[in-house]
Amino acid sequence: MGNYVFTTEALLDTLSTDAADENSKHDMGGNIVPLLVEQGAAQVYDFQANRVPGEDPQAERYWRDVGTLDSYFDAHMDLCAVIPAFDLYNERWPILTHIPSHPPAKFVHDDGDRVGRAIDSVVSNGVIVSGAGVRESVLSPGVRVHSWATVERSVVMDHTEIGRRAVIRDAILDKNVVVGEGVEIGVNKDDDRARGFTVSDGGVTVVGKGEHVLK
């Protein structure tokens, strides 16, 4: 898996040639790119020689193949480190992406054990952590985490809502998921499987887009 840059003409010609080959699996990495290599039409970019403005000259080049649930999850956990392997905060090398029109993230309540906080986490615009605890997690735009809920080592996608006293641990929640009050996800993997959730080889529980999970 990787990033490929083609001219339109070269790509169309190679796809046409590959389509006529009955022995081809028509796979980008397995057939298309090797065909270009055979034709002497491919070049390689030396990623290790890449230099990023504002980066420590001794820093290792960061690359992850996120083709599995576990590698996708690990890449998000990398972002949560105190000194992240991949630095999103280098102003000389900005990540140019779409930022939804949300207000800043907000953390509310400071009353006994009802404290809105996030530690070692990446929290996006539009998130409200209301009297809940978040640790080592990535919260996408528009997420709501309600009072006394706990989110640990998890990736929570856009506009997901986590109810009061819910516990989310070692999990990926897709967009628009609703987690009911007191629900536990990722705490007991056998229970997760019994509910029909996918559990990766590395023990990451995945809840699909738009699911409503009730106790």
QUIPE-V713874 format. One record per pair of residues at least 24 apart in sequence whose ideal C-beta (glycine too) atoms are under 7 Angstrom apart, sorted by the first residue. I is the first residue (numbers start at 1). GAP is how many residues later the second one is. D is the distance in Angstrom with one decimal. If there is no record, write none. Layout:
# QUIPE-V713874
<<I | GAP | D> <I | GAP | D>>
This chain:
# QUIPE-V713874
<<1 | 28 | 6.7> <1 | 64 | 5.0> <1 | 66 | 5.1> <4 | 29 | 6.9> <10 | 31 | 6.2> <52 | 41 | 5.0> <53 | 39 | 4.1> <53 | 40 | 5.5> <54 | 36 | 4.5> <54 | 37 | 6.8> <54 | 38 | 3.2> <54 | 39 | 5.6> <55 | 35 | 6.3> <55 | 38 | 6.9> <62 | 24 | 4.3> <69 | 103 | 6.9> <69 | 131 | 4.1> <69 | 135 | 5.7> <69 | 137 | 6.1> <70 | 130 | 5.0> <70 | 131 | 6.2> <70 | 132 | 3.8> <70 | 134 | 6.1> <73 | 82 | 6.3> <73 | 99 | 6.1> <73 | 131 | 4.8> <76 | 62 | 4.7> <76 | 79 | 4.7> <77 | 59 | 6.7> <77 | 76 | 6.8> <79 | 43 | 5.2> <79 | 59 | 6.3> <80 | 40 | 5.1> <80 | 41 | 5.8> <80 | 42 | 6.0> <80 | 56 | 5.0> <80 | 57 | 7.0> <80 | 58 | 6.7> <82 | 38 | 6.8> <99 | 26 | 6.8> <100 | 25 | 6.8> <100 | 26 | 6.9> <100 | 41 | 5.0> <102 | 24 | 2.9> <102 | 39 | 5.3> <102 | 40 | 6.3> <109 | 38 | 6.7> <114 | 33 | 5.4> <114 | 34 | 6.3> <154 | 32 | 7.0> <170 | 33 | 5.9> <170 | 34 | 5.6> <170 | 35 | 6.5> <171 | 33 | 6.5> <171 | 34 | 4.4> <171 | 36 | 6.8> <172 | 32 | 6.1> <172 | 34 | 4.8> <173 | 34 | 4.8> <174 | 33 | 6.3> <174 | 34 | 5.5> <174 | 35 | 4.0> <175 | 34 | 5.1> <176 | 33 | 6.3> <176 | 34 | 4.6> <177 | 30 | 5.3> <177 | 33 | 6.8> <177 | 34 | 5.3> <177 | 36 | 7.0> <178 | 34 | 4.5> <179 | 34 | 5.1> <180 | 33 | 6.2> <180 | 34 | 4.1> <180 | 35 | 5.4> <181 | 34 | 6.8> <182 | 33 | 5.0> <183 | 30 | 5.3> <183 | 31 | 6.8> <183 | 32 | 5.1> <185 | 28 | 6.6>>
